[in-house]
Amino acid sequence: MNTVEQFEYVIGICRSLFEKKLNDYGASWRIMRPASITDQIFIKAKRIRSLETKGYSKVDEGIRSEFIAIVNYGIIGLIQLELGFSDTVTTTPTEAITLYDKWMTVTKELMYAKNHDYDEAWRTMRISSYTDLILTKLYRTKEIENHEGKTLASEGIDANYMDMVNYALFALIKLEYES
């Protein structure tokens, strides 16, 4: 399989879980402010790093599910940046899926462009490096949020969310195809 096929496969896994949770909970995430989404991704990334460091888990969920959560919360973050948070949940499942697909397309197109320029360097990286890069992007995002989204020379929150999603997708590909 090539990169596009592998990406589409792991995206399908993430999207399927997103749809199932959408069925269970509706678009309850619409009430979350972007900073809360950043913190939710942070919790997932910290758990991955903890499991990588300790080598075992006391809860019967591995890092794979956490990387899937990072992908889905990253896309939710992009949706929330576009729409703003809401005090009520009025987004229908169909609207939520359309927005998910829109932002996933934008995110994967960014990856394809970067992948061309970096010549698939991600394939030689360790999964723990993706974890560290996601955590770095989270700390950067928190700083940007503390500055009310204003930057002097850096990319915005949206670019950081897209990078986190793509790093998590790289990890999922490595877990799926190289384990």
TIVO-2410 file (N, C-alpha, C; in nm, 3 decimals):
# residues 179
REC num residu      c1      c2      c3 atome chaine
REC   1      M   0.084  -0.120   0.000     N      A
REC   1      M   0.000   0.000   0.000    CA      A
REC   1      M   0.088   0.125   0.000     C      A
REC   2      N   0.041   0.226  -0.068     N      A
REC   2      N   0.116   0.352  -0.067    CA      A
REC   2      N   0.061   0.445   0.042     C      A
REC   3      T   0.123   0.558   0.057     N      A
REC   3      T   0.087   0.652   0.163    CA      A
REC   3      T  -0.059   0.693   0.155     C      A
REC   4      V  -0.108   0.726   0.037     N      A
REC   4      V  -0.247   0.770   0.024    CA      A
REC   4      V  -0.342   0.659   0.069     C      A
REC   5      E  -0.317   0.537   0.025     N      A
REC   5      E  -0.404   0.425   0.065    CA      A
REC   5      E  -0.398   0.401   0.215     C      A
REC   6      Q  -0.280   0.410   0.272     N      A
REC   6      Q  -0.266   0.391   0.417    CA      A
REC   6      Q  -0.335   0.503   0.493     C      A
REC   7      F  -0.318   0.624   0.447     N      A
REC   7      F  -0.385   0.738   0.511    CA      A
REC   7      F  -0.535   0.720   0.506     C      A
REC   8      E  -0.587   0.687   0.390     N      A
REC   8      E  -0.732   0.670   0.376    CA      A
REC   8      E  -0.784   0.559   0.467     C      A
REC   9      Y  -0.706   0.454   0.482     N      A
REC   9      Y  -0.748   0.343   0.567    CA      A
REC   9      Y  -0.759   0.387   0.713     C      A
REC  10      V  -0.654   0.452   0.767     N      A
REC  10      V  -0.660   0.492   0.908    CA      A
REC  10      V  -0.759   0.606   0.929     C      A
REC  11      I  -0.775   0.692   0.831     N      A
REC  11      I  -0.878   0.796   0.840    CA      A
REC  11      I  -1.015   0.730   0.850     C      A
REC  12      G  -1.036   0.624   0.773     N      A
REC  12      G  -1.162   0.551   0.779    CA      A
REC  12      G  -1.190   0.496   0.918     C      A
REC  13      I  -1.087   0.446   0.984     N      A
REC  13      I  -1.101   0.396   1.121    CA      A
REC  13      I  -1.146   0.510   1.214     C      A
REC  14      C  -1.080   0.625   1.201     N      A
REC  14      C  -1.111   0.741   1.286    CA      A
REC  14      C  -1.252   0.792   1.258     C      A
REC  15      R  -1.286   0.803   1.131     N      A
REC  15      R  -1.418   0.854   1.092    CA      A
REC  15      R  -1.528   0.761   1.140     C      A
REC  16      S  -1.506   0.631   1.131     N      A
REC  16      S  -1.605   0.534   1.176    CA      A
REC  16      S  -1.634   0.551   1.326     C      A
REC  17      L  -1.530   0.567   1.405     N      A
REC  17      L  -1.550   0.589   1.549    CA      A
REC  17      L  -1.621   0.722   1.573     C      A
REC  18      F  -1.582   0.826   1.499     N      A
REC  18      F  -1.648   0.956   1.512    CA      A
REC  18      F  -1.798   0.942   1.487     C      A
REC  19      E  -1.834   0.870   1.380     N      A
REC  19      E  -1.975   0.849   1.347    CA      A
REC  19      E  -2.048   0.773   1.457     C      A
REC  20      K  -1.985   0.670   1.512     N      A
REC  20      K  -2.049   0.592   1.618    CA      A
REC  20      K  -2.071   0.677   1.743     C      A
REC  21      K  -1.971   0.757   1.778     N      A
REC  21      K  -1.986   0.844   1.895    CA      A
REC  21      K  -2.088   0.955   1.868     C      A
REC  22      L  -2.094   1.000   1.745     N      A
REC  22      L  -2.194   1.099   1.706    CA      A
REC  22      L  -2.335   1.040   1.724     C      A
REC  23      N  -2.349   0.914   1.689     N      A
REC  23      N  -2.476   0.845   1.709    CA      A
REC  23      N  -2.509   0.835   1.858     C      A
REC  24      D  -2.408   0.803   1.941     N      A
REC  24      D  -2.430   0.785   2.084    CA      A
REC  24      D  -2.456   0.917   2.157     C      A
REC  25      Y  -2.377   1.020   2.124     N      A
REC  25      Y  -2.377   1.144   2.202    CA      A
REC  25      Y  -2.430   1.266   2.128     C      A
REC  26      G  -2.455   1.253   1.998     N      A
REC  26      G  -2.485   1.371   1.919    CA      A
REC  26      G  -2.359   1.457   1.909     C      A
REC  27      A  -2.376   1.579   1.866     N      A
REC  27      A  -2.263   1.671   1.852    CA      A
REC  27      A  -2.243   1.749   1.982     C      A
REC  28      S  -2.241   1.676   2.093     N      A
REC  28      S  -2.227   1.740   2.225    CA      A
REC  28      S  -2.099   1.823   2.236     C      A
REC  29      W  -1.998   1.789   2.157     N      A
REC  29      W  -1.872   1.863   2.156    CA      A
REC  29      W  -1.888   2.007   2.108     C      A
REC  30      R  -2.002   2.040   2.050     N      A
REC  30      R  -2.024   2.177   2.000    CA      A
REC  30      R  -2.018   2.280   2.112     C      A
REC  31      I  -2.039   2.239   2.237     N      A
REC  31      I  -2.033   2.335   2.347    CA      A
REC  31      I  -1.890   2.362   2.393     C      A
REC  32      M  -1.795   2.283   2.344     N      A
REC  32      M  -1.656   2.299   2.388    CA      A
REC  32      M  -1.589   2.419   2.322     C      A
REC  33      R  -1.523   2.497   2.404     N      A
REC  33      R  -1.440   2.605   2.352    CA      A
REC  33      R  -1.309   2.544   2.302     C      A
REC  34      P  -1.244   2.609   2.205     N      A
REC  34      P  -1.119   2.552   2.152    CA      A
REC  34      P  -1.015   2.519   2.259     C      A
REC  35      A  -1.003   2.602   2.362     N      A
REC  35      A  -0.904   2.573   2.467    CA      A
REC  35      A  -0.935   2.442   2.538     C      A
REC  36      S  -1.061   2.411   2.556     N      A
REC  36      S  -1.100   2.284   2.618    CA      A
REC  36      S  -1.065   2.166   2.528     C      A
REC  37      I  -1.078   2.185   2.398     N      A
REC  37      I  -1.041   2.081   2.303    CA      A
REC  37      I  -0.890   2.060   2.307     C      A
REC  38      T  -0.816   2.168   2.312     N      A
REC  38      T  -0.670   2.158   2.325    CA      A
REC  38      T  -0.633   2.079   2.450     C      A
REC  39      D  -0.700   2.108   2.561     N      A
REC  39      D  -0.673   2.035   2.685    CA      A
REC  39      D  -0.711   1.887   2.674     C      A
REC  40      Q  -0.818   1.857   2.603     N      A
REC  40      Q  -0.859   1.718   2.584    CA      A
REC  40      Q  -0.753   1.642   2.502     C      A
REC  41      I  -0.702   1.706   2.398     N      A
REC  41      I  -0.595   1.644   2.319    CA      A
REC  41      I  -0.470   1.626   2.406     C      A
REC  42      F  -0.443   1.726   2.490     N      A
REC  42      F  -0.328   1.719   2.580    CA      A
REC  42      F  -0.336   1.597   2.671     C      A
REC  43      I  -0.455   1.571   2.726     N      A
REC  43      I  -0.474   1.455   2.814    CA      A
REC  43      I  -0.443   1.327   2.738     C      A
REC  44      K  -0.489   1.317   2.614     N      A
REC  44      K  -0.466   1.197   2.534    CA      A
REC  44      K  -0.316   1.180   2.505     C      A
REC  45      A  -0.250   1.288   2.468     N      A
REC  45      A  -0.107   1.281   2.436    CA      A
REC  45      A  -0.024   1.248   2.560     C      A
REC  46      K  -0.060   1.304   2.674     N      A
REC  46      K   0.011   1.274   2.798    CA      A
REC  46      K  -0.005   1.127   2.835     C      A
REC  47      R  -0.124   1.072   2.813     N      A
REC  47      R  -0.144   0.930   2.843    CA      A
REC  47      R  -0.058   0.843   2.751     C      A
REC  48      I  -0.052   0.879   2.624     N      A
REC  48      I   0.034   0.804   2.531    CA      A
REC  48      I   0.178   0.807   2.580     C      A
REC  49      R   0.225   0.925   2.616     N      A
REC  49      R   0.365   0.937   2.661    CA      A
REC  49      R   0.387   0.857   2.789     C      A
REC  50      S   0.290   0.861   2.878     N      A
REC  50      S   0.300   0.783   3.002    CA      A
REC  50      S   0.309   0.634   2.972     C      A
REC  51      L   0.225   0.585   2.881     N      A
REC  51      L   0.227   0.443   2.845    CA      A
REC  51      L   0.358   0.406   2.775     C      A
REC  52      E   0.407   0.496   2.691     N      A
REC  52      E   0.535   0.470   2.623    CA      A
REC  52      E   0.649   0.462   2.724     C      A
REC  53      T   0.644   0.548   2.825     N      A
REC  53      T   0.750   0.555   2.925    CA      A
REC  53      T   0.743   0.438   3.023     C      A
REC  54      K   0.622   0.409   3.071     N      A
REC  54      K   0.605   0.302   3.171    CA      A
REC  54      K   0.605   0.163   3.108     C      A
REC  55      G   0.561   0.154   2.982     N      A
REC  55      G   0.560   0.026   2.915    CA      A
REC  55      G   0.440  -0.062   2.943     C      A
REC  56      Y   0.348  -0.014   3.024     N      A
REC  56      Y   0.226  -0.091   3.050    CA      A
REC  56      Y   0.113   0.003   3.090     C      A
REC  57      S  -0.008  -0.052   3.090     N      A
REC  57      S  -0.129   0.024   3.119    CA      A
REC  57      S  -0.210  -0.046   3.227     C      A
REC  58      K  -0.271   0.030   3.316     N      A
REC  58      K  -0.363  -0.028   3.414    CA      A
REC  58      K  -0.507  -0.022   3.366     C      A
REC  59      V  -0.532   0.053   3.261     N      A
REC  59      V  -0.663   0.059   3.198    CA      A
REC  59      V  -0.650  -0.015   3.065     C      A
REC  60      D  -0.748  -0.097   3.033     N      A
REC  60      D  -0.738  -0.184   2.916    CA      A
REC  60      D  -0.762  -0.110   2.785     C      A
REC  61      E  -0.683  -0.008   2.760     N      A
REC  61      E  -0.684   0.065   2.633    CA      A
REC  61      E  -0.541   0.105   2.604     C      A
REC  62      G  -0.497   0.077   2.485     N      A
REC  62      G  -0.360   0.110   2.448    CA      A
REC  62      G  -0.350   0.247   2.383     C      A
REC  63      I  -0.235   0.270   2.322     N      A
REC  63      I  -0.211   0.401   2.263    CA      A
REC  63      I  -0.288   0.421   2.133     C      A
REC  64      R  -0.323   0.313   2.066     N      A
REC  64      R  -0.395   0.324   1.939    CA      A
REC  64      R  -0.523   0.406   1.956     C      A
REC  65      S  -0.603   0.374   2.058     N      A
REC  65      S  -0.729   0.447   2.079    CA      A
REC  65      S  -0.704   0.593   2.113     C      A
REC  66      E  -0.592   0.622   2.176     N      A
REC  66      E  -0.560   0.761   2.211    CA      A
REC  66      E  -0.520   0.840   2.086     C      A
REC  67      F  -0.446   0.777   1.996     N      A
REC  67      F  -0.413   0.845   1.870    CA      A
REC  67      F  -0.540   0.870   1.787     C      A
REC  68      I  -0.632   0.775   1.788     N      A
REC  68      I  -0.759   0.797   1.718    CA      A
REC  68      I  -0.833   0.916   1.780     C      A
REC  69      A  -0.833   0.923   1.911     N      A
REC  69      A  -0.898   1.036   1.980    CA      A
REC  69      A  -0.831   1.168   1.943     C      A
REC  70      I  -0.699   1.170   1.932     N      A
REC  70      I  -0.629   1.293   1.893    CA      A
REC  70      I  -0.673   1.336   1.754     C      A
REC  71      V  -0.683   1.241   1.663     N      A
REC  71      V  -0.729   1.273   1.528    CA      A
REC  71      V  -0.868   1.336   1.535     C      A
REC  72      N  -0.960   1.270   1.603     N      A
REC  72      N  -1.097   1.318   1.605    CA      A
REC  72      N  -1.113   1.449   1.681     C      A
REC  73      Y  -1.046   1.464   1.793     N      A
REC  73      Y  -1.053   1.593   1.864    CA      A
REC  73      Y  -0.985   1.704   1.785     C      A
REC  74      G  -0.879   1.671   1.711     N      A
REC  74      G  -0.816   1.773   1.626    CA      A
REC  74      G  -0.911   1.825   1.519     C      A
REC  75      I  -0.986   1.734   1.459     N      A
REC  75      I  -1.085   1.775   1.358    CA      A
REC  75      I  -1.197   1.853   1.425     C      A
REC  76      I  -1.241   1.809   1.542     N      A
REC  76      I  -1.342   1.884   1.618    CA      A
REC  76      I  -1.290   2.026   1.647     C      A
REC  77      G  -1.163   2.036   1.683     N      A
REC  77      G  -1.104   2.167   1.710    CA      A
REC  77      G  -1.111   2.258   1.588     C      A
REC  78      L  -1.081   2.203   1.471     N      A
REC  78      L  -1.088   2.281   1.347    CA      A
REC  78      L  -1.233   2.325   1.319     C      A
REC  79      I  -1.327   2.236   1.344     N      A
REC  79      I  -1.468   2.272   1.326    CA      A
REC  79      I  -1.506   2.385   1.421     C      A
REC  80      Q  -1.463   2.373   1.545     N      A
REC  80      Q  -1.498   2.475   1.645    CA      A
REC  80      Q  -1.433   2.609   1.612     C      A
REC  81      L  -1.311   2.607   1.559     N      A
REC  81      L  -1.248   2.733   1.518    CA      A
REC  81      L  -1.329   2.799   1.407     C      A
REC  82      E  -1.384   2.718   1.317     N      A
REC  82      E  -1.464   2.771   1.207    CA      A
REC  82      E  -1.599   2.823   1.257     C      A
REC  83      L  -1.670   2.744   1.337     N      A
REC  83      L  -1.806   2.778   1.377    CA      A
REC  83      L  -1.816   2.858   1.505     C      A
REC  84      G  -1.716   2.847   1.590     N      A
REC  84      G  -1.727   2.901   1.725    CA      A
REC  84      G  -1.803   2.801   1.810     C      A
REC  85      F  -1.785   2.811   1.942     N      A
REC  85      F  -1.856   2.719   2.030    CA      A
REC  85      F  -2.000   2.767   2.045     C      A
REC  86      S  -2.083   2.677   2.095     N      A
REC  86      S  -2.225   2.706   2.110    CA      A
REC  86      S  -2.270   2.669   2.250     C      A
REC  87      D  -2.371   2.739   2.300     N      A
REC  87      D  -2.428   2.703   2.430    CA      A
REC  87      D  -2.530   2.591   2.419     C      A
REC  88      T  -2.571   2.562   2.296     N      A
REC  88      T  -2.665   2.452   2.272    CA      A
REC  88      T  -2.611   2.366   2.157     C      A
REC  89      V  -2.664   2.247   2.147     N      A
REC  89      V  -2.621   2.155   2.042    CA      A
REC  89      V  -2.730   2.151   1.936     C      A
REC  90      T  -2.705   2.224   1.828     N      A
REC  90      T  -2.803   2.229   1.719    CA      A
REC  90      T  -2.749   2.167   1.591     C      A
REC  91      T  -2.623   2.127   1.591     N      A
REC  91      T  -2.562   2.067   1.474    CA      A
REC  91      T  -2.616   1.924   1.457     C      A
REC  92      T  -2.667   1.896   1.339     N      A
REC  92      T  -2.719   1.763   1.312    CA      A
REC  92      T  -2.603   1.668   1.284     C      A
REC  93      P  -2.627   1.537   1.297     N      A
REC  93      P  -2.521   1.442   1.262    CA      A
REC  93      P  -2.474   1.458   1.117     C      A
REC  94      T  -2.565   1.484   1.026     N      A
REC  94      T  -2.527   1.502   0.886    CA      A
REC  94      T  -2.436   1.623   0.870     C      A
REC  95      E  -2.471   1.734   0.936     N      A
REC  95      E  -2.386   1.853   0.931    CA      A
REC  95      E  -2.249   1.825   0.993     C      A
REC  96      A  -2.248   1.753   1.104     N      A
REC  96      A  -2.122   1.722   1.172    CA      A
REC  96      A  -2.031   1.637   1.084     C      A
REC  97      I  -2.087   1.537   1.017     N      A
REC  97      I  -2.007   1.452   0.928    CA      A
REC  97      I  -1.955   1.533   0.809     C      A
REC  98      T  -2.037   1.621   0.755     N      A
REC  98      T  -1.994   1.705   0.643    CA      A
REC  98      T  -1.876   1.792   0.686     C      A
REC  99      L  -1.884   1.851   0.804     N      A
REC  99      L  -1.775   1.934   0.855    CA      A
REC  99      L  -1.651   1.850   0.884     C      A
REC 100      Y  -1.670   1.733   0.939     N      A
REC 100      Y  -1.558   1.642   0.965    CA      A
REC 100      Y  -1.485   1.612   0.834     C      A
REC 101      D  -1.561   1.575   0.732     N      A
REC 101      D  -1.500   1.541   0.603    CA      A
REC 101      D  -1.429   1.661   0.541     C      A
REC 102      K  -1.489   1.777   0.554     N      A
REC 102      K  -1.428   1.899   0.499    CA      A
REC 102      K  -1.291   1.923   0.563     C      A
REC 103      W  -1.285   1.920   0.697     N      A
REC 103      W  -1.160   1.951   0.765    CA      A
REC 103      W  -1.058   1.838   0.754     C      A
REC 104      M  -1.106   1.716   0.744     N      A
REC 104      M  -1.012   1.606   0.723    CA      A
REC 104      M  -0.949   1.618   0.584     C      A
REC 105      T  -1.026   1.659   0.486     N      A
REC 105      T  -0.972   1.678   0.351    CA      A
REC 105      T  -0.866   1.787   0.351     C      A
REC 106      V  -0.894   1.899   0.414     N      A
REC 106      V  -0.796   2.009   0.422    CA      A
REC 106      V  -0.669   1.960   0.491     C      A
REC 107      T  -0.686   1.886   0.599     N      A
REC 107      T  -0.573   1.838   0.678    CA      A
REC 107      T  -0.488   1.737   0.601     C      A
REC 108      K  -0.552   1.643   0.535     N      A
REC 108      K  -0.472   1.544   0.462    CA      A
REC 108      K  -0.407   1.605   0.338     C      A
REC 109      E  -0.469   1.703   0.276     N      A
REC 109      E  -0.405   1.771   0.163    CA      A
REC 109      E  -0.278   1.843   0.207     C      A
REC 110      L  -0.282   1.901   0.328     N      A
REC 110      L  -0.162   1.963   0.384    CA      A
REC 110      L  -0.053   1.856   0.402     C      A
REC 111      M  -0.092   1.739   0.455     N      A
REC 111      M   0.005   1.631   0.473    CA      A
REC 111      M   0.063   1.588   0.340     C      A
REC 112      Y  -0.021   1.572   0.238     N      A
REC 112      Y   0.030   1.528   0.108    CA      A
REC 112      Y   0.132   1.627   0.054     C      A
REC 113      A   0.105   1.755   0.070     N      A
REC 113      A   0.199   1.857   0.023    CA      A
REC 113      A   0.330   1.851   0.101     C      A
REC 114      K   0.320   1.842   0.235     N      A
REC 114      K   0.441   1.834   0.317    CA      A
REC 114      K   0.515   1.704   0.291     C      A
REC 115      N   0.441   1.596   0.273     N      A
REC 115      N   0.502   1.466   0.249    CA      A
REC 115      N   0.586   1.468   0.121     C      A
REC 116      H   0.536   1.538   0.022     N      A
REC 116      H   0.612   1.554  -0.102    CA      A
REC 116      H   0.744   1.623  -0.073     C      A
REC 117      D   0.737   1.733   0.001     N      A
REC 117      D   0.857   1.813   0.029    CA      A
REC 117      D   0.956   1.741   0.122     C      A
REC 118      Y   0.903   1.666   0.219     N      A
REC 118      Y   0.989   1.597   0.316    CA      A
REC 118      Y   1.024   1.455   0.273     C      A
REC 119      D   0.973   1.412   0.159     N      A
REC 119      D   1.008   1.283   0.101    CA      A
REC 119      D   0.983   1.166   0.198     C      A
REC 120      E   0.866   1.166   0.259     N      A
REC 120      E   0.821   1.059   0.347    CA      A
REC 120      E   0.915   1.032   0.464     C      A
REC 121      A   0.976   1.137   0.517     N      A
REC 121      A   1.066   1.123   0.632    CA      A
REC 121      A   0.993   1.062   0.752     C      A
REC 122      W   0.864   1.082   0.762     N      A
REC 122      W   0.786   1.030   0.875    CA      A
REC 122      W   0.798   0.879   0.888     C      A
REC 123      R   0.823   0.811   0.779     N      A
REC 123      R   0.829   0.664   0.783    CA      A
REC 123      R   0.948   0.613   0.865     C      A
REC 124      T   1.052   0.692   0.878     N      A
REC 124      T   1.169   0.649   0.954    CA      A
REC 124      T   1.168   0.699   1.099     C      A
REC 125      M   1.064   0.771   1.135     N      A
REC 125      M   1.053   0.823   1.271    CA      A
REC 125      M   0.993   0.718   1.365     C      A
REC 126      R   1.021   0.735   1.492     N      A
REC 126      R   0.964   0.651   1.596    CA      A
REC 126      R   0.826   0.705   1.636     C      A
REC 127      I   0.738   0.617   1.679     N      A
REC 127      I   0.607   0.661   1.725    CA      A
REC 127      I   0.621   0.756   1.844     C      A
REC 128      S   0.718   0.731   1.930     N      A
REC 128      S   0.739   0.821   2.044    CA      A
REC 128      S   0.775   0.963   1.999     C      A
REC 129      S   0.837   0.976   1.885     N      A
REC 129      S   0.866   1.111   1.832    CA      A
REC 129      S   0.738   1.182   1.792     C      A
REC 130      Y   0.643   1.109   1.735     N      A
REC 130      Y   0.513   1.172   1.703    CA      A
REC 130      Y   0.447   1.221   1.831     C      A
REC 131      T   0.456   1.141   1.937     N      A
REC 131      T   0.398   1.181   2.065    CA      A
REC 131      T   0.462   1.311   2.112     C      A
REC 132      D   0.593   1.317   2.107     N      A
REC 132      D   0.664   1.438   2.151    CA      A
REC 132      D   0.629   1.558   2.064     C      A
REC 133      L   0.618   1.537   1.934     N      A
REC 133      L   0.582   1.647   1.844    CA      A
REC 133      L   0.439   1.696   1.871     C      A
REC 134      I   0.348   1.603   1.898     N      A
REC 134      I   0.211   1.642   1.932    CA      A
REC 134      I   0.211   1.724   2.061     C      A
REC 135      L   0.286   1.678   2.162     N      A
REC 135      L   0.293   1.753   2.287    CA      A
REC 135      L   0.354   1.892   2.266     C      A
REC 136      T   0.455   1.901   2.182     N      A
REC 136      T   0.515   2.032   2.150    CA      A
REC 136      T   0.411   2.123   2.085     C      A
REC 137      K   0.337   2.069   1.989     N      A
REC 137      K   0.232   2.148   1.922    CA      A
REC 137      K   0.125   2.190   2.023     C      A
REC 138      L   0.095   2.105   2.120     N      A
REC 138      L  -0.003   2.140   2.222    CA      A
REC 138      L   0.044   2.257   2.308     C      A
REC 139      Y   0.170   2.253   2.350     N      A
REC 139      Y   0.223   2.364   2.428    CA      A
REC 139      Y   0.224   2.493   2.346     C      A
REC 140      R   0.257   2.483   2.219     N      A
REC 140      R   0.252   2.601   2.132    CA      A
REC 140      R   0.109   2.653   2.120     C      A
REC 141      T   0.015   2.561   2.101     N      A
REC 141      T  -0.125   2.600   2.087    CA      A
REC 141      T  -0.175   2.668   2.214     C      A
REC 142      K  -0.139   2.616   2.330     N      A
REC 142      K  -0.179   2.678   2.456    CA      A
REC 142      K  -0.125   2.820   2.467     C      A
REC 143      E  -0.001   2.839   2.424     N      A
REC 143      E   0.057   2.974   2.426    CA      A
REC 143      E  -0.020   3.068   2.333     C      A
REC 144      I  -0.051   3.020   2.215     N      A
REC 144      I  -0.128   3.102   2.120    CA      A
REC 144      I  -0.265   3.133   2.177     C      A
REC 145      E  -0.329   3.035   2.240     N      A
REC 145      E  -0.460   3.059   2.303    CA      A
REC 145      E  -0.448   3.161   2.415     C      A
REC 146      N  -0.338   3.155   2.492     N      A
REC 146      N  -0.317   3.253   2.598    CA      A
REC 146      N  -0.296   3.394   2.543     C      A
REC 147      H  -0.254   3.401   2.416     N      A
REC 147      H  -0.238   3.531   2.349    CA      A
REC 147      H  -0.361   3.565   2.263     C      A
REC 148      E  -0.472   3.499   2.294     N      A
REC 148      E  -0.599   3.522   2.224    CA      A
REC 148      E  -0.588   3.499   2.073     C      A
REC 149      G  -0.506   3.403   2.033     N      A
REC 149      G  -0.493   3.364   1.893    CA      A
REC 149      G  -0.400   3.450   1.811     C      A
REC 150      K  -0.340   3.550   1.873     N      A
REC 150      K  -0.251   3.640   1.799    CA      A
REC 150      K  -0.108   3.586   1.801     C      A
REC 151      T  -0.046   3.586   1.683     N      A
REC 151      T   0.094   3.545   1.671    CA      A
REC 151      T   0.171   3.653   1.596     C      A
REC 152      L   0.301   3.657   1.620     N      A
REC 152      L   0.386   3.752   1.550    CA      A
REC 152      L   0.452   3.689   1.428     C      A
REC 153      A   0.494   3.565   1.441     N      A
REC 153      A   0.567   3.503   1.331    CA      A
REC 153      A   0.531   3.356   1.311     C      A
REC 154      S   0.432   3.308   1.384     N      A
REC 154      S   0.403   3.165   1.383    CA      A
REC 154      S   0.269   3.135   1.318     C      A
REC 155      E   0.253   3.006   1.284     N      A
REC 155      E   0.125   2.960   1.232    CA      A
REC 155      E   0.021   2.969   1.344     C      A
REC 156      G  -0.104   2.964   1.306     N      A
REC 156      G  -0.211   2.976   1.404    CA      A
REC 156      G  -0.251   2.843   1.465     C      A
REC 157      I  -0.355   2.849   1.545     N      A
REC 157      I  -0.407   2.731   1.613    CA      A
REC 157      I  -0.450   2.626   1.511     C      A
REC 158      D  -0.512   2.669   1.403     N      A
REC 158      D  -0.560   2.572   1.303    CA      A
REC 158      D  -0.446   2.489   1.245     C      A
REC 159      A  -0.335   2.551   1.213     N      A
REC 159      A  -0.221   2.478   1.157    CA      A
REC 159      A  -0.165   2.378   1.259     C      A
REC 160      N  -0.165   2.417   1.386     N      A
REC 160      N  -0.118   2.326   1.490    CA      A
REC 160      N  -0.211   2.206   1.505     C      A
REC 161      Y  -0.341   2.230   1.502     N      A
REC 161      Y  -0.437   2.118   1.506    CA      A
REC 161      Y  -0.414   2.025   1.387     C      A
REC 162      M  -0.397   2.080   1.269     N      A
REC 162      M  -0.376   1.996   1.151    CA      A
REC 162      M  -0.248   1.913   1.165     C      A
REC 163      D  -0.141   1.973   1.214     N      A
REC 163      D  -0.017   1.898   1.234    CA      A
REC 163      D  -0.037   1.786   1.335     C      A
REC 164      M  -0.109   1.813   1.446     N      A
REC 164      M  -0.134   1.709   1.546    CA      A
REC 164      M  -0.212   1.593   1.485     C      A
REC 165      V  -0.313   1.625   1.406     N      A
REC 165      V  -0.391   1.520   1.340    CA      A
REC 165      V  -0.300   1.438   1.251     C      A
REC 166      N  -0.218   1.503   1.172     N      A
REC 166      N  -0.132   1.429   1.080    CA      A
REC 166      N  -0.027   1.345   1.154     C      A
REC 167      Y   0.031   1.396   1.262     N      A
REC 167      Y   0.125   1.315   1.340    CA      A
REC 167      Y   0.054   1.192   1.397     C      A
REC 168      A  -0.069   1.210   1.445     N      A
REC 168      A  -0.144   1.097   1.499    CA      A
REC 168      A  -0.177   0.996   1.389     C      A
REC 169      L  -0.208   1.045   1.270     N      A
REC 169      L  -0.234   0.953   1.158    CA      A
REC 169      L  -0.107   0.877   1.119     C      A
REC 170      F   0.008   0.945   1.122     N      A
REC 170      F   0.135   0.874   1.096    CA      A
REC 170      F   0.152   0.761   1.197     C      A
REC 171      A   0.128   0.791   1.324     N      A
REC 171      A   0.143   0.690   1.429    CA      A
REC 171      A   0.048   0.573   1.405     C      A
REC 172      L  -0.075   0.604   1.368     N      A
REC 172      L  -0.173   0.497   1.342    CA      A
REC 172      L  -0.129   0.409   1.224     C      A
REC 173      I  -0.074   0.471   1.121     N      A
REC 173      I  -0.023   0.391   1.008    CA      A
REC 173      I   0.089   0.300   1.056     C      A
REC 174      K   0.182   0.354   1.134     N      A
REC 174      K   0.293   0.272   1.183    CA      A
REC 174      K   0.242   0.160   1.272     C      A
REC 175      L   0.145   0.187   1.357     N      A
REC 175      L   0.088   0.083   1.444    CA      A
REC 175      L   0.014  -0.022   1.364     C      A
REC 176      E  -0.057   0.021   1.261     N      A
REC 176      E  -0.139  -0.069   1.181    CA      A
REC 176      E  -0.055  -0.158   1.089     C      A
REC 177      Y   0.050  -0.102   1.031     N      A
REC 177      Y   0.124  -0.173   0.927    CA      A
REC 177      Y   0.260  -0.225   0.968     C      A
REC 178      E   0.312  -0.181   1.081     N      A
REC 178      E   0.447  -0.222   1.117    CA      A
REC 178      E   0.453  -0.298   1.248     C      A
REC 179      S   0.338  -0.334   1.303     N      A
REC 179      S   0.343  -0.405   1.432    CA      A
REC 179      S   0.347  -0.554   1.415     C      A
***
